[in-house]
Amino acid sequence: MSEKRKISARKIMQAMVTILVTGACITAMLSAARKQDAQHIKDFSINIKNEQYGFIDKAEVKQRLLNNKDIDVQKISLGRLNIGKMEEIVATNPWVADAQVFVDNRKVVHVNLTQRVPVARLFDQAGNSYYLDNTLAAMPLSDRYIHYTTVVTNVPVLKEDSTGDALKAQIVKLVRHIERDSFWSAQVSQIILNDDKAFEIVPVLGNHKILIGDTSNLDEKFENLYAFYKKVMVRIGWDKYEVLDVRYKGQVVASPALPWKPPTDKAMSNMNWVKSIIGNDTNKVIAPLPKPVAIQPQANATTAAKPVSTTSTTPTPPKPQVSQPAKPTTPAAPKKPEPKATIKKEDKKPEPKKPDNKEKQKEKTQNKEEQKPKYLYQ
């Protein structure tokens, strides 16, 4: 026969005490939770990390959480709060990137928000306008806040597929590259997306347009363009070219080309050089040509006046002087010949002598020499 086990009264007592204590703890916890849920929340604390953008404000968040649900902050109890649902309500805001809601031990509900930051503003071919953030998500426009960022126009209607996401990624890449540089951030007015999915930049300074193409090798393209600005555009002007094409590697193609004519006479002499400058200089003041003065003999004079003979030399062409331009001087009028005293004869009157051919030629050369103005070129 098997021996009967003896039931210890001590073990029975221990089991009963354990059950009672566990039940009491559970009851206390439930009663404490009920009391906690029956308590009312004291306040709301709303914190917006990047509040400087202004797409949403604290009053709007409080209205979306409480007023739309007919919840009074002073009367609502903690048991009626659904933290998960509140986070979903806040996160459905199109300008909210992240939302966290929790209650601390002082019965204060904390709502922490992070706004979405636009990267570019897009204008599509259907006439719609919206923002694009760094996560390639579209953001609607806000009535209370306008964010100034890079504008991209002529964008096709993008769909939520791989092709649309790839084009959005190219737009964000180009805009970020422009905004990282202070010069290009100030120089770029807008970006145009052509029908062949190539990017075109409209600058602020100048009437030209810049063809970028795709977003490959952006560093090299903008470095070449900056070098062209610094070495060419600054010297010849910002309105000489209409198109600057940087799509090709290692070069900038400017069009249309400037007209240039090579000199026809490469072995130009000094005289031709001076004449070419004088002929092209229309703003230079030229002295008026002197009028020729003819010396006529006096008919009633007792003595004949001899024409003044001057020694003339072969006129030499004026040499260019490297001095300050002198004021043009008017040629002096020829002096009148002084009559010579001769013995009067009663019977015969002296006839005036006619000038010889040699004297006439000398007089003509003298007048021609006086008529030529002198030019000074500095």
C-alpha positions in Angstrom: 0.0 0.0 0.0 1.2 3.4 -0.9 1.7 5.8 1.9 -0.7 8.8 1.9 1.0 12.2 1.5 0.4 14.6 4.3 -0.8 18.0 3.3 1.1 20.7 5.1 -1.0 23.5 6.5 1.9 25.8 6.1 2.0 25.5 2.4 -1.8 26.1 2.2 -1.4 29.2 4.2 1.4 30.5 1.9 -0.7 29.9 -1.2 -3.7 31.7 0.2 -1.6 34.7 1.3 0.0 34.9 -2.2 -3.4 34.9 -3.9 -4.7 37.6 -1.5 -1.7 39.9 -2.0 -1.8 39.5 -5.7 -5.5 40.3 -5.9 -5.0 43.3 -3.6 -2.3 44.6 -5.8 -4.3 44.2 -8.9 -7.3 45.9 -7.3 -5.1 48.7 -6.1 -3.6 49.2 -9.6 -7.0 49.2 -11.2 -8.4 51.6 -8.8 -5.4 53.9 -9.2 -5.7 53.7 -13.0 -9.4 54.5 -12.7 -8.6 57.5 -10.5 -5.9 58.6 -12.9 -8.3 58.3 -15.9 -10.9 60.2 -14.0 -8.6 63.2 -13.5 -8.7 66.1 -15.9 -5.7 67.4 -18.0 -4.4 70.6 -16.8 -2.9 72.2 -19.9 -1.7 71.8 -23.5 1.9 72.4 -24.5 2.4 72.8 -28.2 6.0 73.1 -29.5 6.8 73.7 -33.2 10.5 73.2 -33.8 10.9 75.2 -37.1 8.3 77.8 -36.3 10.0 80.5 -38.5 8.4 79.1 -41.6 4.8 79.9 -40.5 2.8 77.3 -42.4 1.0 76.3 -39.2 0.6 77.9 -35.8 -0.2 76.7 -32.3 -3.8 77.9 -32.4 -4.5 75.9 -35.5 -2.9 72.7 -34.0 -5.0 73.2 -30.8 -8.2 73.6 -32.9 -7.5 70.5 -34.9 -6.9 68.4 -31.8 -9.6 69.7 -29.5 -12.2 72.0 -30.9 -13.0 69.9 -33.9 -13.7 66.9 -31.6 -15.8 68.9 -29.2 -13.2 68.4 -26.5 -12.8 71.0 -23.7 -9.3 71.2 -22.3 -10.6 72.0 -18.8 -13.2 69.2 -18.7 -11.7 66.3 -20.6 -10.3 63.4 -18.6 -7.1 61.5 -19.2 -9.1 58.4 -19.9 -10.8 59.9 -22.9 -7.5 60.9 -24.5 -6.4 58.8 -27.4 -2.7 59.6 -27.9 -2.3 57.6 -31.1 -5.3 59.2 -32.7 -4.1 62.6 -31.8 -0.8 62.0 -33.5 -2.6 60.8 -36.6 -4.7 63.9 -36.7 -1.7 66.2 -36.4 0.3 64.2 -39.0 -2.5 64.5 -41.6 -1.7 68.2 -41.9 0.0 68.7 -45.3 2.6 71.0 -43.8 3.6 68.7 -40.8 6.5 66.4 -41.3 6.5 64.7 -37.9 4.2 64.8 -34.7 4.6 63.4 -31.2 2.0 63.6 -28.5 2.4 62.4 -24.8 1.2 63.3 -21.3 3.6 63.9 -18.4 3.1 63.3 -14.7 1.8 66.8 -14.2 -1.3 66.1 -16.4 0.1 68.3 -19.2 -0.4 67.2 -22.8 2.7 67.9 -25.0 2.5 68.1 -28.7 5.8 68.4 -30.6 5.7 69.2 -34.3 8.2 69.6 -37.2 7.1 71.5 -40.3 8.0 70.5 -43.8 10.5 72.8 -45.5 10.0 73.6 -49.2 12.9 73.2 -51.6 11.4 74.6 -54.8 8.1 76.0 -56.0 6.8 74.3 -59.2 4.5 75.6 -61.9 3.2 72.8 -64.0 1.8 72.9 -67.6 -1.7 72.5 -66.3 -1.6 75.8 -64.4 -1.1 74.3 -60.9 1.4 75.6 -58.4 2.8 73.8 -55.4 5.9 73.3 -53.2 8.3 70.4 -53.3 10.2 69.4 -50.1 13.4 67.4 -49.6 11.4 64.1 -49.4 10.0 64.7 -52.9 6.5 65.2 -51.5 4.2 67.9 -52.8 3.1 70.6 -50.5 0.1 72.9 -51.1 0.3 76.7 -50.9 -0.7 78.3 -47.7 -3.0 81.3 -47.2 -1.0 82.7 -44.3 2.5 82.2 -45.4 4.5 82.5 -48.6 7.9 80.8 -48.8 10.4 82.4 -51.2 12.4 79.8 -52.9 13.7 78.8 -56.4 10.9 78.8 -59.0 10.7 76.0 -61.6 8.3 76.6 -64.5 7.0 74.5 -67.4 7.0 71.3 -65.3 4.9 68.5 -66.7 2.1 67.0 -64.7 4.0 64.6 -62.4 2.5 61.4 -61.2 3.3 59.3 -58.2 5.4 56.8 -60.2 9.1 56.2 -60.9 9.3 58.6 -63.8 7.8 61.4 -61.7 10.0 60.7 -58.7 13.1 60.7 -61.0 12.3 64.1 -62.4 11.5 65.4 -58.9 14.9 64.2 -57.7 16.7 66.1 -60.6 14.8 69.3 -59.7 15.8 69.0 -56.0 19.4 68.2 -56.9 19.7 71.3 -59.2 18.0 73.6 -56.7 20.2 72.5 -53.8 23.3 73.0 -55.9 22.3 76.5 -56.7 21.3 77.4 -53.1 24.7 76.2 -51.7 26.6 78.9 -53.7 25.9 82.5 -52.6 26.6 83.9 -56.1 24.4 81.5 -58.0 21.7 81.8 -55.4 21.5 85.5 -56.1 22.1 85.3 -59.9 19.5 82.6 -60.7 16.0 84.1 -61.2 14.1 80.9 -62.3 14.6 77.5 -63.8 12.7 76.4 -66.9 12.2 72.7 -67.7 12.1 72.2 -71.5 10.0 69.7 -73.3 13.0 67.4 -73.7 13.5 67.4 -69.9 16.5 69.7 -70.1 17.0 72.5 -67.6 17.4 76.1 -68.6 18.4 79.0 -66.3 17.1 82.6 -66.5 19.7 84.8 -64.8 19.0 88.0 -62.9 21.9 90.0 -64.5 21.9 90.0 -68.3 19.5 89.2 -71.1 20.9 85.8 -72.0 19.7 82.3 -71.0 21.9 79.4 -69.8 21.4 75.9 -71.1 22.3 73.4 -68.3 20.9 70.1 -69.8 20.7 67.3 -67.3 22.0 67.4 -63.7 25.2 65.5 -64.4 28.6 67.2 -63.7 27.0 70.2 -62.2 30.2 71.3 -60.4 32.1 71.5 -63.7 29.3 73.2 -65.6 28.9 76.0 -63.0 32.7 76.4 -62.7 33.1 76.9 -66.5 30.2 79.3 -66.5 31.6 81.4 -63.6 35.0 81.5 -65.4 33.2 82.8 -68.6 31.5 85.4 -66.5 34.7 86.6 -64.9 37.0 86.7 -68.0 34.6 87.5 -70.9 31.3 88.9 -69.8 32.8 91.5 -67.4 34.9 92.9 -70.3 32.6 92.9 -73.3 29.2 93.5 -71.5 26.3 91.4 -70.3 24.1 92.0 -73.4 26.4 90.7 -76.1 25.2 87.1 -76.1 21.8 85.5 -76.1 22.5 81.9 -75.2 25.3 80.3 -73.1 25.5 76.6 -73.5 27.4 74.6 -70.9 26.1 71.2 -71.8 29.4 70.2 -73.5 32.4 69.1 -71.4 35.1 71.6 -70.7 33.7 74.5 -72.8 31.1 77.2 -72.9 29.4 77.8 -76.3 28.1 81.4 -76.6 25.8 82.4 -79.4 25.4 84.4 -81.5 29.0 85.1 -82.3 30.2 88.7 -82.2 31.1 90.2 -85.7 34.8 90.8 -86.2 36.6 92.1 -89.3 40.4 91.7 -89.6 42.4 94.8 -90.8 42.9 94.9 -94.6 46.2 96.8 -94.6 48.5 95.1 -92.2 51.6 97.0 -93.2 50.0 100.4 -92.6 52.4 103.3 -92.6 52.4 106.0 -89.9 50.7 108.5 -92.2 47.9 106.0 -93.0 47.5 105.2 -89.4 47.1 108.9 -88.5 44.7 109.4 -91.4 42.6 106.4 -90.3 42.3 107.8 -86.8 41.4 111.3 -88.0 38.8 109.9 -90.4 37.1 107.8 -87.7 37.2 110.5 -85.1 33.9 112.4 -85.7 33.8 114.0 -82.3 37.1 116.0 -82.8 36.6 119.7 -83.3 38.4 120.8 -86.6 39.3 124.4 -87.2 37.5 126.1 -90.0 39.4 126.5 -93.3 40.7 130.0 -93.9 39.3 131.9 -96.8 41.9 132.8 -99.6 42.7 136.5 -99.7 43.7 138.0 -103.1 45.9 141.1 -103.2 44.6 143.5 -105.8 46.7 146.5 -107.1 45.4 150.0 -106.4 44.3 151.8 -109.5 44.8 155.3 -108.3 48.0 154.9 -106.4 51.0 156.8 -107.7 53.2 153.8 -107.0 52.6 150.2 -107.8 52.4 147.8 -104.9 54.6 144.8 -105.4 53.1 141.4 -104.3 54.7 140.0 -101.2 56.9 137.1 -102.1 57.4 134.5 -99.5 59.9 131.6 -99.4 57.9 128.4 -99.7 59.2 124.9 -99.1 57.6 121.6 -100.0 54.8 120.8 -97.5 55.6 117.9 -95.3 52.9 115.8 -93.7 52.3 116.6 -90.1 53.8 114.1 -87.6 51.6 112.8 -84.8 52.5 114.4 -81.5 52.1 112.7 -78.1 51.1 115.8 -76.3 47.9 117.3 -75.1 45.6 118.5 -77.9 46.1 122.1 -78.6 43.2 124.4 -79.4 42.8 125.1 -83.1 44.1 128.5 -84.1 42.8 130.6 -87.0 45.4 131.5 -89.5 46.6 135.1 -89.4 45.5 137.4 -92.3 48.3 138.3 -94.7 49.9 141.7 -94.1 49.2 144.4 -96.6 52.3 145.4 -98.7 53.8 148.7 -97.8 54.2 151.1 -100.8 57.8 152.0 -101.6 58.6 155.7 -102.1 59.6 156.5 -105.7 60.4 159.8 -107.6 57.3 161.3 -109.2 57.3 161.8 -112.8 54.9 164.3 -114.2 54.7 163.0 -117.7 54.3 159.2 -117.2 52.4 157.3 -114.6 53.9 153.9 -113.5 51.9 150.9 -114.6 51.4 148.1 -112.0 53.5 145.1 -112.5 51.8 141.9 -113.0 53.0 139.0 -111.0 54.9 136.3 -112.7 53.8 132.7 -113.0 56.4 131.6 -110.5 55.0 134.1 -108.0 51.5 132.9 -108.6 52.5 129.3 -107.9 54.2 130.3 -104.7 51.1 132.2 -103.6 48.9 129.2 -104.3 51.2 126.8 -102.3 51.2 129.3 -99.5 47.4 129.5 -99.4 47.1 125.7 -99.5 49.6 125.3 -96.7 47.6 127.8 -94.6 44.3 126.0 -95.4 45.4 122.7 -94.1 44.4 122.3 -90.4 46.8 120.7 -88.0 45.6 117.6 -86.1 46.9 116.5 -82.8 46.2 112.9 -81.6 46.8 111.9 -78.1 
